[in-house]
């Protein structure tokens, strides 16, 4: 009887194997909160076309190549803290594909590396972390072997490289109906929804440079007080073909009493969740609409 049972089991296993689909290359859906900064790529994972140029790309992150990125806007809808527009030259860097989750942040708190959030946040991979101070956000990224992205890096992730500069992370238009799919062409998700995100920079206005008419991010309505002077100074930065001044790896003031939160959140009207949106808050604030993601 035992021999018969063994033969039946072997036959059943053989039948299952014969009906199984041919093996496929395993596709791993990156999840930022589950990322191991030192993890090796899994055999069979397709290589990312954007990995060139980054020194390190942890699991759950996206590598963005070097280039010129837009920073700021001067359209009719742009607010004063978003003006004036200029270009920033950036090296390649990696950034988390998704916002840090409540579960990942709670692990950092449990390990004694991050302070507790100032509001109740579910320890779930499906809920964005929030209510942490700017310093605790920076500590979390350091615990992952990363850092907070700069403002210029965040906007590069959201808006892309020049000469194009997306109005919204997904493109230049709002959907006619329903909610947009909040993901960039490079695969970075949640930059216009969920929560806003702490970045590394101190809060402050962008450099006051003479205005260039017809620049790529410029409304050029001729009403600005910073119009090009009759005799521009000789020490102005170089400009792009579209007229934007180019700054090298610009960062906000470290001595500012403010820090910057970038991106929209669910309480902000969809039309305002642009790639240039920025808000100044005190670094000790624990805000229910501000979370984080890390750069490397």
N, C-alpha and C positions, 0 to 999 in steps of 0.2 A: 504493500500500500504506500509506503514512504517513497519507493522508487517511482510509483505512478504519480504521486503528488509533485515530486521533483521534476518529472518530465513535463507535467502540465504547466508548472511555474515557468520553466525554461521556455516552453512554447509561447506562453503569454508575453514574456519579456521580448522575445524575438519579434512577435507581431507588433508590439508597441514601437520597437526600434524601426521596423520597416515602414510604419505609418508616420514617423516623425519627419517634420520638415527639414530640409537641408540646413546645416548650421549657418548662421548669419553672424557678421561682425557685431559684437555687442555695442549698443548705443547707450551711453551713460548720460542720463539727464543730470546736468550739473546742479547741485544744490549748495548755495554759498555757506549755509550754516553747518553743513556736514563736511565741509572741505578740510582736508588735512594738508597744511602748508608744505609738508615734506613728502607727500604721497607721490609715488612714481606712477606714470601713466599706465593704465590697464591695457594688457595685450589685446589687440583687436580694436581699440578705440581709434576712430579716424583722426588724423592729425588736423589741427585747426589751421586754416589758411592765414590766420592773423597772429600766429605765434612768433613770427620772425621779428627780432628786435627787442624782445623782452628778456631780461635776465632770468626771470622766474615767473611762471604762471601756475599758481596753485589750482588744485581741482576746484571747479566752481567759479573760476575767474576767466575773463576774456582779455586777450592781449590786443592793445590798440597801437598801431604803428606811429612812428614819429611824423611830424608835419606841422603845418600852420592851422591853428584853430581860431574860430571867432570867439570873442568874449564881449558880451554886452550888445545893446541894440539902440536904435534911435528912430524907430518907427513911431507912429502916432500913439500906439498903445503902450509903448515902453515907459516905465516909471523912472523917476529921477535917479534912483540907485542903480538902474541898469544902463545908464548912459555915462560917457559916450562909447560907441563901439570901437573895438580895435582888434588886432590879431596878436596871437601869442604863439611863439615857436616852442614846441614841446618835444621832448624825447619820448620814445616808446615806453609804455607802462601797461600794467595789468590792473583790472578793476573787477570787483565781484559782479557776477552776472545778476545776482538778486540782492535785495536788502537783507541785512542780518536778521535772523529770526529771533523770536522770543525764547525759544529753546536754547539756541546757541548762546545768547547773552546770559541766560540763567546759569549755564555751565560755567561761564567766566566768573559770575558772582559766587557760585559754589566753590570755585577754586581759589577764591580770595584775591583775584586779580582785578575785578571790576566792582564798583559800588552798586548797591541795589537800585533798581529803578524807582522813580518817585510816584509811580502809579501801578495799578495791578495790570500785569501783562501775562497772558497765557503762555506757559512753557511749551509752545507748539512750533513746529517747523513751518506752519502755514500762517503764522501771525508775525508781523514785523515788530522787532524790538523798538522800544520808545521810552521816553521819560528818563533818559540818562543825561548826565551833564556832558559838556564838551570834553572835559578831561577823561571821564569814564569811557566815552566813545573812543578817544585816542588810546586808552589803555587796552580796550578790547582788541583794536587792530594790532597793537604791539604784541599782544598775546598770540596772535595769529601769524606773527612774523611780518606784519604789514604796517600800514599807516593810514591816516585819513587822506583822501585825495585832496589836492589843491582845488581852488575854484576853477582854474583854467582846465585842469584835468576832468573835473566833473562836467563842465560844459562841453568839452571835447567829446566825452562819452555820450552826452545827450544830443549834441548838435552836429557832430561829424567834423570833417576837415573842410577847410576852404578849398575852392571857391564856393562850394555849397555850404550852407549853414541852416540846418533844419529849424523851423519854427517850433515844432513839437518833436519829441523823441522819435515818433514813428514817421514823420514827414511834415509837410507844410500845410495840410488841411485838416479840419475837423470832420469826422464822419457826418453824413447827412442824418443818420439816425443811429441810436445806440451808442455804446461806449467803444472807444478805439482799442485796438490791441496794443497795450503799452509796452512795446519792445522796439529797440532800435534795429536798423539793418545789420548791425554787428552782433546782435543777440543780447544786449544789456536790457534788463527788464525793470519796470516799476519806477522809472525816473520822473513820471508825471503823476503818479497816483500813490496809494498806500500812505506813506509818510514822507515829509521832507527829510533831508539828511544833513548832518553836520559835515562841514569840510574843514580843512586845516587852517584856512586863512583868517586873519583878523578882519573885522568888519570895517568898511570904509568905502569912499567913492573911488571910482576908477580915475586914472591919471587924466588931468584936464589938458587935452591936446587940441591944437587948432583944428577946427572942423573941416573935413574934406567932403566936398559935394559929390553926390552920386556914388558914394562908397557902397560896397556890397551889403552892409547892414544898416545903411543910413537912409533916413527918409528924405533928406536933402530938400527941405521945404523952404530953406533960406531964412528962417526966422530965429535961428540960434544965435546967441550972443557970442559964441566961440567960432564965428566964421573965420576963414583963413585970413590972416593979416596981410596988409599990402606988402610987407617985407618979412616973410617968415624967418625965424631964427635958423642959423646954420647947423645947429646941433640936434635937429629933430631926428627921431628914429626913421629907419627906412620904411617904405610903404609897399603894400601889395599893388598889383596891377589895378585892382578896383579902388585903391585909394586908402585902404586902412593902414594905420600905423602898426608896425610890427614890434612887439616887446618880447624879450627873451625870458621865458619861464617866469612871467609876472606872478607875484604873490602879494596878498594884502599885508597890511602893517602888523608886525608881531606885537607892537606895543599898544594896539587898539584895545579898549575895554570891551569890545564886542567880538563875537564870532559869527560866522555866516552859516545859515541853513539854506541849502539849495533844493530846488524842485518843488512840485506841488504836493498837496495832500488832499484827502477826500472832502475836506470842508471848503476847498477853493473851487470857484467856477472853472469848468473845463477849459474855457477860452483863455484863462489866465495861466494855465499850467505850461508855460513856454519853457524853452531851453535856457532862457536868460533870466528867469525869475530868481530873485535872491532876497533874503530877509536877514536883518541883523538882530541878534539876541545876545543876552549876557551869558557867558560861558557856564555859569552855575545854574542856569535854568534847567528844569526837568519838565519838558513839554510833551504833552500827549500826542502831538502831531509831528515830532522830530525823532528820527531814528538815525541809522547809519549804514554805510557799506565801506569796504576797505579797498585800498590800492596797494600795489606792490612794485 
